[in-house]
Amino acid sequence: MKRGHCLKFHSSHFLGEGFIKTRSPFTDPHRGFTMIELIVTVAVLAIVATLAAPSFTALYTQKKIESVSNTIKIKVSEARSQAVLLRDTTGLCLDSLSKQSCSAALSIPETDADRIFWVHLAHGVSVVNTSATSLLFNQNGGVKTSKNFELSKDGFVYCIQVGIVGDTIIKKGACT
């Protein structure tokens, strides 16, 4: 052995002919959690999870309706751009309308289905009765009158306002 180095035994000590193991506090078989401690821990976790669950479902519902609102905004922009590009009328319909009802509401023949843009409403998201379900753009990309799409899901309501020039505003709450 080199000078200045010493031999160390971390978990055992040398005594005469053999080694005697010392006990580590981490390997003591009598240490650990009691059954009562585990039951209390599980009960506390269950209570916290029960309190957190409603806020998670509300957050999920809000994000779902926000997603549909943003999809409508994107489709409005897409339909408006297409109207300007084609120099022809285009329309947008929510999938709560049938193809025939949409075609009739927009005065676009079903044979020109490529001029109709559809917005799929996610499961549980519905259109409020007083809300618009279709929107027609003229060849300049404008609409005759501004329209409001009002969506609801489990108590959450969002309003998507489309102005005469196709500008779109999304806001929480009912349309006023």
Secondary structure, 3 states (H helix, E strand, C coil): CCCCCCCCCCCEEEECCEEEECCCCCCCCCCCCCHHHHHHHHHHHHHHHHHHHHHHHHHHHHHHHHHHHHHHHHHHHHHHHHHHHHCCCEEEEECCCCHHHHHHHHCCCHHHHHHEEEECCCCCCEECCCCCCEEEECCCCCCCCCEEEEEEECCEEEEEEECCCCCEEEEECCCC
